């Protein structure tokens, strides 16, 4: 896995897929698990949360 800044050193795809299959083993049976992760900074996360809160109020 990599991002706009280069490779992600802590990412272990095999471990993530194993954990994903454990989490969804009963719900998805033998279905493949697809996973997307968005890494953002604190200021971006605050903005996302503000937008979500505004959406939840409507």
PQR file of N, CA, C, O and H, with PARSE charges and radii, in Angstrom:
ATOM      1  N   UNK A   1       0.838  -1.174   0.000 -0.4000 1.5000
ATOM      2  CA  UNK A   1       0.000   0.000   0.000 -0.0000 2.0000
ATOM      3  C   UNK A   1       0.883   1.237   0.000  0.5500 1.7000
ATOM      4  O   UNK A   1       1.964   1.245   0.589 -0.5500 1.4000
ATOM      5  N   UNK A   2       0.413   2.274  -0.664 -0.4000 1.5000
ATOM      6  CA  UNK A   2       1.126   3.542  -0.641 -0.0000 2.0000
ATOM      7  C   UNK A   2       0.102   4.669  -0.662  0.5500 1.7000
ATOM      8  O   UNK A   2      -1.093   4.434  -0.839 -0.5500 1.4000
ATOM      9  H   UNK A   2      -0.465   2.268  -1.143  0.4000 1.0000
ATOM     10  N   UNK A   3       0.574   5.874  -0.482 -0.4000 1.5000
ATOM     11  CA  UNK A   3      -0.289   7.039  -0.547 -0.0000 2.0000
ATOM     12  C   UNK A   3       0.437   8.124  -1.328  0.5500 1.7000
ATOM     13  O   UNK A   3       1.458   7.854  -1.960 -0.5500 1.4000
ATOM     14  H   UNK A   3       1.545   6.065  -0.337  0.4000 1.0000
ATOM     15  N   UNK A   4      -0.074   9.333  -1.290 -0.4000 1.5000
ATOM     16  CA  UNK A   4       0.554  10.431  -2.030 -0.0000 2.0000
ATOM     17  C   UNK A   4       1.954  10.756  -1.523  0.5500 1.7000
ATOM     18  O   UNK A   4       2.736  11.399  -2.223 -0.5500 1.4000
ATOM     19  H   UNK A   4      -0.904   9.552  -0.777  0.4000 1.0000
ATOM     20  N   UNK A   5       2.271  10.315  -0.309 -0.4000 1.5000
ATOM     21  CA  UNK A   5       3.551  10.638   0.306 -0.0000 2.0000
ATOM     22  C   UNK A   5       4.552   9.497   0.229  0.5500 1.7000
ATOM     23  O   UNK A   5       5.685   9.650   0.686 -0.5500 1.4000
ATOM     24  H   UNK A   5       1.635   9.793   0.260  0.4000 1.0000
ATOM     25  N   UNK A   6       4.168   8.356  -0.335 -0.4000 1.5000
ATOM     26  CA  UNK A   6       5.068   7.215  -0.453 -0.0000 2.0000
ATOM     27  C   UNK A   6       4.501   5.988   0.237  0.5500 1.7000
ATOM     28  O   UNK A   6       3.333   5.981   0.626 -0.5500 1.4000
ATOM     29  H   UNK A   6       3.248   8.231  -0.706  0.4000 1.0000
ATOM     30  N   UNK A   7       5.313   4.948   0.393 -0.4000 1.5000
ATOM     31  CA  UNK A   7       4.841   3.706   1.010 -0.0000 2.0000
ATOM     32  C   UNK A   7       4.449   3.907   2.472  0.5500 1.7000
ATOM     33  O   UNK A   7       5.008   4.752   3.170 -0.5500 1.4000
ATOM     34  H   UNK A   7       6.262   4.954   0.077  0.4000 1.0000
ATOM     35  N   UNK A   8       3.484   3.117   2.915 -0.4000 1.5000
ATOM     36  CA  UNK A   8       3.050   3.143   4.315 -0.0000 2.0000
ATOM     37  C   UNK A   8       3.742   1.980   5.019  0.5500 1.7000
ATOM     38  O   UNK A   8       3.434   0.818   4.756 -0.5500 1.4000
ATOM     39  H   UNK A   8       3.030   2.430   2.348  0.4000 1.0000
ATOM     40  N   UNK A   9       4.673   2.295   5.911 -0.4000 1.5000
ATOM     41  CA  UNK A   9       5.534   1.267   6.503 -0.0000 2.0000
ATOM     42  C   UNK A   9       4.794   0.335   7.455  0.5500 1.7000
ATOM     43  O   UNK A   9       5.183  -0.825   7.589 -0.5500 1.4000
ATOM     44  H   UNK A   9       4.923   3.239   6.124  0.4000 1.0000
ATOM     45  N   UNK A  10       3.730   0.808   8.127 -0.4000 1.5000
ATOM     46  CA  UNK A  10       3.053  -0.017   9.121 -0.0000 2.0000
ATOM     47  C   UNK A  10       1.980  -0.914   8.521  0.5500 1.7000
ATOM     48  O   UNK A  10       1.409  -1.744   9.228 -0.5500 1.4000
ATOM     49  H   UNK A  10       3.414   1.751   8.018  0.4000 1.0000
ATOM     50  N   UNK A  11       1.697  -0.766   7.244 -0.4000 1.5000
ATOM     51  CA  UNK A  11       0.601  -1.509   6.612 -0.0000 2.0000
ATOM     52  C   UNK A  11       1.025  -2.943   6.326  0.5500 1.7000
ATOM     53  O   UNK A  11       2.029  -3.174   5.652 -0.5500 1.4000
ATOM     54  H   UNK A  11       2.161  -0.092   6.670  0.4000 1.0000
ATOM     55  N   UNK A  12       0.273  -3.891   6.831 -0.4000 1.5000
ATOM     56  CA  UNK A  12       0.517  -5.302   6.562 -0.0000 2.0000
ATOM     57  C   UNK A  12      -0.767  -5.860   5.956  0.5500 1.7000
ATOM     58  O   UNK A  12      -1.696  -6.222   6.678 -0.5500 1.4000
ATOM     59  H   UNK A  12      -0.542  -3.703   7.379  0.4000 1.0000
ATOM     60  N   UNK A  13      -0.813  -5.927   4.628 -0.4000 1.5000
ATOM     61  CA  UNK A  13      -2.039  -6.298   3.922 -0.0000 2.0000
ATOM     62  C   UNK A  13      -2.544  -7.672   4.351  0.5500 1.7000
ATOM     63  O   UNK A  13      -3.748  -7.862   4.523 -0.5500 1.4000
ATOM     64  H   UNK A  13      -0.058  -5.634   4.041  0.4000 1.0000
ATOM     65  N   UNK A  14      -1.646  -8.619   4.522 -0.4000 1.5000
ATOM     66  CA  UNK A  14      -2.048  -9.972   4.915 -0.0000 2.0000
ATOM     67  C   UNK A  14      -2.758  -9.959   6.271  0.5500 1.7000
ATOM     68  O   UNK A  14      -3.775 -10.628   6.452 -0.5500 1.4000
ATOM     69  H   UNK A  14      -0.668  -8.465   4.382  0.4000 1.0000
ATOM     70  N   UNK A  15      -2.221  -9.200   7.211 -0.4000 1.5000
ATOM     71  CA  UNK A  15      -2.825  -9.112   8.543 -0.0000 2.0000
ATOM     72  C   UNK A  15      -4.187  -8.417   8.494  0.5500 1.7000
ATOM     73  O   UNK A  15      -5.127  -8.841   9.166 -0.5500 1.4000
ATOM     74  H   UNK A  15      -1.395  -8.656   7.064  0.4000 1.0000
ATOM     75  N   UNK A  16      -4.288  -7.355   7.702 -0.4000 1.5000
ATOM     76  CA  UNK A  16      -5.559  -6.633   7.583 -0.0000 2.0000
ATOM     77  C   UNK A  16      -6.626  -7.528   6.965  0.5500 1.7000
ATOM     78  O   UNK A  16      -7.758  -7.560   7.448 -0.5500 1.4000
ATOM     79  H   UNK A  16      -3.524  -7.011   7.156  0.4000 1.0000
ATOM     80  N   UNK A  17      -6.284  -8.252   5.910 -0.4000 1.5000
ATOM     81  CA  UNK A  17      -7.251  -9.148   5.276 -0.0000 2.0000
ATOM     82  C   UNK A  17      -7.672 -10.262   6.225  0.5500 1.7000
ATOM     83  O   UNK A  17      -8.837 -10.659   6.239 -0.5500 1.4000
ATOM     84  H   UNK A  17      -5.364  -8.226   5.518  0.4000 1.0000
ATOM     85  N   UNK A  18      -6.741 -10.763   7.011 -0.4000 1.5000
ATOM     86  CA  UNK A  18      -7.064 -11.787   7.999 -0.0000 2.0000
ATOM     87  C   UNK A  18      -8.034 -11.240   9.037  0.5500 1.7000
ATOM     88  O   UNK A  18      -9.023 -11.893   9.369 -0.5500 1.4000
ATOM     89  H   UNK A  18      -5.794 -10.441   7.000  0.4000 1.0000
ATOM     90  N   UNK A  19      -7.756 -10.041   9.552 -0.4000 1.5000
ATOM     91  CA  UNK A  19      -8.649  -9.421  10.538 -0.0000 2.0000
ATOM     92  C   UNK A  19     -10.007  -9.111   9.941  0.5500 1.7000
ATOM     93  O   UNK A  19     -11.032  -9.257  10.607 -0.5500 1.4000
ATOM     94  H   UNK A  19      -6.953  -9.510   9.283  0.4000 1.0000
ATOM     95  N   UNK A  20     -10.018  -8.684   8.691 -0.4000 1.5000
ATOM     96  CA  UNK A  20     -11.272  -8.382   8.008 -0.0000 2.0000
ATOM     97  C   UNK A  20     -12.121  -9.644   7.885  0.5500 1.7000
ATOM     98  O   UNK A  20     -13.329  -9.603   8.118 -0.5500 1.4000
ATOM     99  H   UNK A  20      -9.185  -8.565   8.150  0.4000 1.0000
ATOM    100  N   UNK A  21     -11.505 -10.752   7.523 -0.4000 1.5000
ATOM    101  CA  UNK A  21     -12.262 -11.998   7.385 -0.0000 2.0000
ATOM    102  C   UNK A  21     -12.790 -12.467   8.738  0.5500 1.7000
ATOM    103  O   UNK A  21     -13.868 -13.058   8.807 -0.5500 1.4000
ATOM    104  H   UNK A  21     -10.524 -10.785   7.333  0.4000 1.0000
ATOM    105  N   UNK A  22     -12.042 -12.210   9.816 -0.4000 1.5000
ATOM    106  CA  UNK A  22     -12.539 -12.553  11.150 -0.0000 2.0000
ATOM    107  C   UNK A  22     -13.742 -11.704  11.523  0.5500 1.7000
ATOM    108  O   UNK A  22     -14.718 -12.210  12.076 -0.5500 1.4000
ATOM    109  H   UNK A  22     -11.166 -11.730   9.760  0.4000 1.0000
ATOM    110  N   UNK A  23     -13.673 -10.407  11.222 -0.4000 1.5000
ATOM    111  CA  UNK A  23     -14.766  -9.506  11.578 -0.0000 2.0000
ATOM    112  C   UNK A  23     -16.062  -9.864  10.869  0.5500 1.7000
ATOM    113  O   UNK A  23     -17.141  -9.785  11.456 -0.5500 1.4000
ATOM    114  H   UNK A  23     -12.879  -9.995  10.773  0.4000 1.0000
ATOM    115  N   UNK A  24     -15.955 -10.259   9.601 -0.4000 1.5000
ATOM    116  CA  UNK A  24     -17.144 -10.469   8.786 -0.0000 2.0000
ATOM    117  C   UNK A  24     -17.426 -11.934   8.476  0.5500 1.7000
ATOM    118  O   UNK A  24     -18.218 -12.224   7.580 -0.5500 1.4000
ATOM    119  H   UNK A  24     -15.079 -10.323   9.124  0.4000 1.0000
ATOM    120  N   UNK A  25     -16.801 -12.861   9.191 -0.4000 1.5000
ATOM    121  CA  UNK A  25     -16.921 -14.277   8.841 -0.0000 2.0000
ATOM    122  C   UNK A  25     -18.356 -14.780   8.904  0.5500 1.7000
ATOM    123  O   UNK A  25     -18.755 -15.591   8.068 -0.5500 1.4000
ATOM    124  H   UNK A  25     -16.157 -12.625   9.919  0.4000 1.0000
ATOM    125  N   UNK A  26     -19.136 -14.325   9.866 -0.4000 1.5000
ATOM    126  CA  UNK A  26     -20.518 -14.792   9.982 -0.0000 2.0000
ATOM    127  C   UNK A  26     -21.441 -14.072   9.009  0.5500 1.7000
ATOM    128  O   UNK A  26     -22.350 -14.681   8.445 -0.5500 1.4000
ATOM    129  H   UNK A  26     -18.813 -13.667  10.546  0.4000 1.0000
ATOM    130  N   UNK A  27     -21.213 -12.786   8.812 -0.4000 1.5000
ATOM    131  CA  UNK A  27     -22.111 -11.999   7.978 -0.0000 2.0000
ATOM    132  C   UNK A  27     -21.907 -12.240   6.485  0.5500 1.7000
ATOM    133  O   UNK A  27     -22.874 -12.267   5.724 -0.5500 1.4000
ATOM    134  H   UNK A  27     -20.475 -12.291   9.270  0.4000 1.0000
ATOM    135  N   UNK A  28     -20.662 -12.414   6.064 -0.4000 1.5000
ATOM    136  CA  UNK A  28     -20.372 -12.512   4.639 -0.0000 2.0000
ATOM    137  C   UNK A  28     -19.985 -13.910   4.174  0.5500 1.7000
ATOM    138  O   UNK A  28     -19.783 -14.134   2.980 -0.5500 1.4000
ATOM    139  H   UNK A  28     -19.876 -12.392   6.683  0.4000 1.0000
ATOM    140  N   UNK A  29     -19.881 -14.842   5.099 -0.4000 1.5000
ATOM    141  CA  UNK A  29     -19.461 -16.207   4.783 -0.0000 2.0000
ATOM    142  C   UNK A  29     -18.182 -16.215   3.955  0.5500 1.7000
ATOM    143  O   UNK A  29     -17.129 -15.806   4.445 -0.5500 1.4000
ATOM    144  H   UNK A  29     -20.045 -14.660   6.069  0.4000 1.0000
ATOM    145  N   UNK A  30     -18.257 -16.672   2.710 -0.4000 1.5000
ATOM    146  CA  UNK A  30     -17.053 -16.809   1.886 -0.0000 2.0000
ATOM    147  C   UNK A  30     -16.821 -15.633   0.937  0.5500 1.7000
ATOM    148  O   UNK A  30     -15.971 -15.715   0.050 -0.5500 1.4000
ATOM    149  H   UNK A  30     -19.112 -17.004   2.311  0.4000 1.0000
ATOM    150  N   UNK A  31     -17.559 -14.551   1.110 -0.4000 1.5000
ATOM    151  CA  UNK A  31     -17.391 -13.395   0.227 -0.0000 2.0000
ATOM    152  C   UNK A  31     -16.061 -12.711   0.491  0.5500 1.7000
ATOM    153  O   UNK A  31     -15.590 -12.652   1.627 -0.5500 1.4000
ATOM    154  H   UNK A  31     -18.250 -14.484   1.830  0.4000 1.0000
ATOM    155  N   UNK A  32     -15.459 -12.191  -0.581 -0.4000 1.5000
ATOM    156  CA  UNK A  32     -14.225 -11.420  -0.412 -0.0000 2.0000
ATOM    157  C   UNK A  32     -14.534 -10.110   0.282  0.5500 1.7000
ATOM    158  O   UNK A  32     -15.597  -9.523   0.084 -0.5500 1.4000
ATOM    159  H   UNK A  32     -15.841 -12.238  -1.504  0.4000 1.0000
ATOM    160  N   UNK A  33     -13.625  -9.672   1.071 -0.4000 1.5000
ATOM    161  CA  UNK A  33     -13.781  -8.420   1.806 -0.0000 2.0000
ATOM    162  C   UNK A  33     -12.963  -7.332   1.119  0.5500 1.7000
ATOM    163  O   UNK A  33     -11.761  -7.504   0.912 -0.5500 1.4000
ATOM    164  H   UNK A  33     -12.761 -10.149   1.233  0.4000 1.0000
ATOM    165  N   UNK A  34     -13.583  -6.238   0.769 -0.4000 1.5000
ATOM    166  CA  UNK A  34     -12.882  -5.097   0.187 -0.0000 2.0000
ATOM    167  C   UNK A  34     -12.778  -4.024   1.259  0.5500 1.7000
ATOM    168  O   UNK A  34     -13.733  -3.787   1.998 -0.5500 1.4000
ATOM    169  H   UNK A  34     -14.559  -6.099   0.937  0.4000 1.0000
ATOM    170  N   UNK A  35     -11.633  -3.380   1.347 -0.4000 1.5000
ATOM    171  CA  UNK A  35     -11.397  -2.398   2.392 -0.0000 2.0000
ATOM    172  C   UNK A  35     -10.745  -1.160   1.801  0.5500 1.7000
ATOM    173  O   UNK A  35      -9.756  -1.258   1.074 -0.5500 1.4000
ATOM    174  H   UNK A  35     -10.856  -3.572   0.747  0.4000 1.0000
ATOM    175  N   UNK A  36     -11.297   0.003   2.112 -0.4000 1.5000
ATOM    176  CA  UNK A  36     -10.693   1.270   1.701 -0.0000 2.0000
ATOM    177  C   UNK A  36     -10.449   2.101   2.949  0.5500 1.7000
ATOM    178  O   UNK A  36     -11.304   2.177   3.831 -0.5500 1.4000
ATOM    179  H   UNK A  36     -12.101   0.083   2.702  0.4000 1.0000
ATOM    180  N   UNK A  37      -9.284   2.721   3.017 -0.4000 1.5000
ATOM    181  CA  UNK A  37      -8.930   3.544   4.162 -0.0000 2.0000
ATOM    182  C   UNK A  37      -8.545   4.929   3.666  0.5500 1.7000
ATOM    183  O   UNK A  37      -7.773   5.073   2.717 -0.5500 1.4000
ATOM    184  H   UNK A  37      -8.590   2.659   2.300  0.4000 1.0000
ATOM    185  N   UNK A  38      -9.089   5.935   4.315 -0.4000 1.5000
ATOM    186  CA  UNK A  38      -8.746   7.312   4.003 -0.0000 2.0000
ATOM    187  C   UNK A  38      -7.964   7.883   5.178  0.5500 1.7000
ATOM    188  O   UNK A  38      -8.480   7.967   6.293 -0.5500 1.4000
ATOM    189  H   UNK A  38      -9.715   5.818   5.086  0.4000 1.0000
ATOM    190  N   UNK A  39      -6.722   8.275   4.926 -0.4000 1.5000
ATOM    191  CA  UNK A  39      -5.892   8.864   5.975 -0.0000 2.0000
ATOM    192  C   UNK A  39      -5.923  10.380   5.824  0.5500 1.7000
ATOM    193  O   UNK A  39      -5.554  10.916   4.779 -0.5500 1.4000
ATOM    194  H   UNK A  39      -6.303   8.207   4.021  0.4000 1.0000
ATOM    195  N   UNK A  40      -6.368  11.068   6.877 -0.4000 1.5000
ATOM    196  CA  UNK A  40      -6.451  12.529   6.838 -0.0000 2.0000
ATOM    197  C   UNK A  40      -5.813  13.115   8.091  0.5500 1.7000
ATOM    198  O   UNK A  40      -5.654  12.431   9.102 -0.5500 1.4000
ATOM    199  H   UNK A  40      -6.668  10.633   7.726  0.4000 1.0000
ATOM    200  N   UNK A  41      -5.458  14.370   8.009 -0.4000 1.5000
ATOM    201  CA  UNK A  41      -4.893  15.071   9.154 -0.0000 2.0000
ATOM    202  C   UNK A  41      -5.984  15.553  10.097  0.5500 1.7000
ATOM    203  O   UNK A  41      -7.171  15.476   9.779 -0.5500 1.4000
ATOM    204  H   UNK A  41      -5.587  14.925   7.188  0.4000 1.0000
ATOM    205  N   UNK A  42      -5.576  16.048  11.254 -0.4000 1.5000
ATOM    206  CA  UNK A  42      -6.526  16.504  12.268 -0.0000 2.0000
ATOM    207  C   UNK A  42      -7.434  17.620  11.769  0.5500 1.7000
ATOM    208  O   UNK A  42      -8.641  17.587  12.010 -0.5500 1.4000
ATOM    209  H   UNK A  42      -4.612  16.110  11.512  0.4000 1.0000
ATOM    210  N   UNK A  43      -6.871  18.609  11.077 -0.4000 1.5000
ATOM    211  CA  UNK A  43      -7.694  19.732  10.622 -0.0000 2.0000
ATOM    212  C   UNK A  43      -8.727  19.267   9.598  0.5500 1.7000
ATOM    213  O   UNK A  43      -9.868  19.729   9.614 -0.5500 1.4000
ATOM    214  H   UNK A  43      -5.890  18.636  10.882  0.4000 1.0000
ATOM    215  N   UNK A  44      -8.332  18.354   8.709 -0.4000 1.5000
ATOM    216  CA  UNK A  44      -9.284  17.814   7.736 -0.0000 2.0000
ATOM    217  C   UNK A  44     -10.366  16.999   8.428  0.5500 1.7000
ATOM    218  O   UNK A  44     -11.531  17.059   8.035 -0.5500 1.4000
ATOM    219  H   UNK A  44      -7.405  17.978   8.696  0.4000 1.0000
ATOM    220  N   UNK A  45      -9.995  16.240   9.452 -0.4000 1.5000
ATOM    221  CA  UNK A  45     -10.975  15.432  10.174 -0.0000 2.0000
ATOM    222  C   UNK A  45     -11.981  16.319  10.892  0.5500 1.7000
ATOM    223  O   UNK A  45     -13.170  16.003  10.930 -0.5500 1.4000
ATOM    224  H   UNK A  45      -9.049  16.192   9.772  0.4000 1.0000
ATOM    225  N   UNK A  46     -11.515  17.431  11.463 -0.4000 1.5000
ATOM    226  CA  UNK A  46     -12.438  18.374  12.110 -0.0000 2.0000
ATOM    227  C   UNK A  46     -13.445  18.903  11.098  0.5500 1.7000
ATOM    228  O   UNK A  46     -14.635  19.002  11.398 -0.5500 1.4000
ATOM    229  H   UNK A  46     -10.549  17.689  11.432  0.4000 1.0000
ATOM    230  N   UNK A  47     -12.974  19.243   9.901 -0.4000 1.5000
ATOM    231  CA  UNK A  47     -13.873  19.757   8.864 -0.0000 2.0000
ATOM    232  C   UNK A  47     -14.876  18.689   8.434  0.5500 1.7000
ATOM    233  O   UNK A  47     -16.057  18.987   8.254 -0.5500 1.4000
ATOM    234  H   UNK A  47     -12.008  19.163   9.658  0.4000 1.0000
ATOM    235  N   UNK A  48     -14.424  17.467   8.270 -0.4000 1.5000
ATOM    236  CA  UNK A  48     -15.324  16.365   7.907 -0.0000 2.0000
ATOM    237  C   UNK A  48     -16.391  16.185   8.981  0.5500 1.7000
ATOM    238  O   UNK A  48     -17.569  16.019   8.662 -0.5500 1.4000
ATOM    239  H   UNK A  48     -13.464  17.225   8.416  0.4000 1.0000
ATOM    240  N   UNK A  49     -15.988  16.217  10.253 -0.4000 1.5000
ATOM    241  CA  UNK A  49     -16.949  16.057  11.347 -0.0000 2.0000
ATOM    242  C   UNK A  49     -17.956  17.195  11.387  0.5500 1.7000
ATOM    243  O   UNK A  49     -19.138  16.962  11.637 -0.5500 1.4000
ATOM    244  H   UNK A  49     -15.031  16.351  10.512  0.4000 1.0000
ATOM    245  N   UNK A  50     -17.505  18.430  11.142 -0.4000 1.5000
ATOM    246  CA  UNK A  50     -18.434  19.560  11.106 -0.0000 2.0000
ATOM    247  C   UNK A  50     -19.451  19.384   9.983  0.5500 1.7000
ATOM    248  O   UNK A  50     -20.640  19.639  10.176 -0.5500 1.4000
ATOM    249  H   UNK A  50     -16.544  18.620  10.938  0.4000 1.0000
ATOM    250  N   UNK A  51     -18.992  18.952   8.820 -0.4000 1.5000
ATOM    251  CA  UNK A  51     -19.901  18.713   7.697 -0.0000 2.0000
ATOM    252  C   UNK A  51     -20.890  17.598   8.018  0.5500 1.7000
ATOM    253  O   UNK A  51     -22.073  17.704   7.694 -0.5500 1.4000
ATOM    254  H   UNK A  51     -18.026  18.745   8.663  0.4000 1.0000
ATOM    255  N   UNK A  52     -20.411  16.531   8.653 -0.4000 1.5000
ATOM    256  CA  UNK A  52     -21.295  15.425   9.029 -0.0000 2.0000
ATOM    257  C   UNK A  52     -22.358  15.888  10.011  0.5500 1.7000
ATOM    258  O   UNK A  52     -23.533  15.550   9.863 -0.5500 1.4000
ATOM    259  H   UNK A  52     -19.450  16.445   8.916  0.4000 1.0000
ATOM    260  N   UNK A  53     -21.953  16.660  11.015 -0.4000 1.5000
ATOM    261  CA  UNK A  53     -22.917  17.137  12.011 -0.0000 2.0000
ATOM    262  C   UNK A  53     -23.984  18.000  11.360  0.5500 1.7000
ATOM    263  O   UNK A  53     -25.161  17.901  11.706 -0.5500 1.4000
ATOM    264  H   UNK A  53     -20.998  16.934  11.135  0.4000 1.0000
ATOM    265  N   UNK A  54     -23.583  18.843  10.421 -0.4000 1.5000
ATOM    266  CA  UNK A  54     -24.547  19.670   9.709 -0.0000 2.0000
ATOM    267  C   UNK A  54     -25.508  18.824   8.899  0.5500 1.7000
ATOM    268  O   UNK A  54     -26.698  19.129   8.827 -0.5500 1.4000
ATOM    269  H   UNK A  54     -22.626  18.924  10.140  0.4000 1.0000
ATOM    270  N   UNK A  55     -25.002  17.766   8.291 -0.4000 1.5000
ATOM    271  CA  UNK A  55     -25.839  16.863   7.499 -0.0000 2.0000
ATOM    272  C   UNK A  55     -26.816  16.115   8.390  0.5500 1.7000
ATOM    273  O   UNK A  55     -27.971  15.915   8.015 -0.5500 1.4000
ATOM    274  H   UNK A  55     -24.035  17.518   8.350  0.4000 1.0000
ATOM    275  N   UNK A  56     -26.356  15.695   9.581 -0.4000 1.5000
ATOM    276  CA  UNK A  56     -27.214  14.938  10.486 -0.0000 2.0000
ATOM    277  C   UNK A  56     -28.380  15.768  11.002  0.5500 1.7000
ATOM    278  O   UNK A  56     -29.412  15.211  11.374 -0.5500 1.4000
ATOM    279  H   UNK A  56     -25.418  15.857   9.885  0.4000 1.0000
ATOM    280  N   UNK A  57     -28.234  17.091  11.034 -0.4000 1.5000
ATOM    281  CA  UNK A  57     -29.287  17.965  11.559 -0.0000 2.0000
ATOM    282  C   UNK A  57     -30.397  18.193  10.552  0.5500 1.7000
ATOM    283  O   UNK A  57     -31.485  18.627  10.931 -0.5500 1.4000
ATOM    284  H   UNK A  57     -27.395  17.544  10.732  0.4000 1.0000
ATOM    285  N   UNK A  58     -30.152  17.912   9.270 -0.4000 1.5000
ATOM    286  CA  UNK A  58     -31.170  18.165   8.245 -0.0000 2.0000
ATOM    287  C   UNK A  58     -32.119  17.011   8.119  0.5500 1.7000
ATOM    288  O   UNK A  58     -33.040  17.056   7.302 -0.5500 1.4000
ATOM    289  H   UNK A  58     -29.268  17.560   8.962  0.4000 1.0000
TER
END
